[in-house]
Each structure stands twice: as C-alpha cells, then as structure tokens.
Amino acid sequence: MLHYAIVFFVIALIAALFGFGGIAAGAVGIAKILFFVFIILAIASFLFGSMKGR
C-alpha cells in the first residue's frame, strides 16, 4: 500500500511539472489517503502482533 502511495505522489509531481493542476491535486489526494491507511494498518498490525506473543 505504501508503494501505491509513493506511485501516486510521483504521478502528482510529474503532473504538476507539466501544468496539469487538477490531475496533480487528485493524485496527491489519493496518495494522502493511501498513506494514512497504511500507517493505521501498520500500527494495528504491530499492536495485534505484540499482543499475540503474550
């Protein structure tokens, strides 16, 4: 999932470089959502993994 967030961020950078503001804004929005979902899932996985070991 982090890979997709990075891919959309790169797409946003390239789109912004060529002046496609709407596409860049959409790609940044998608990248932000995927990044936060990744962070939430990583924290949940870490917490449940440490609880399972007990």
FENLINJO-V117428 format. One line per field, one symbol per residue. phi: phi as a letter, one per 30 degrees, with the letter a starting at -180 (. if undefined). psi: psi as a letter, one per 40 degrees, with the letter a starting at -180 (. if undefined). burial: 1 if it has 24 or more other C-alpha atoms within 12 Angstrom, else 0. Layout:
BEGIN
phi: ???
psi: ???
burial: ???
END
This chain:
BEGIN
phi: .ddddddddddddddddcjcdddddddddddddddddddddddddddddddddd
psi: dddddddddddddddddeegdddddddddddddddddddddddddddddddde.
burial: 000010011011000000000000001101100000000000000000000000
END
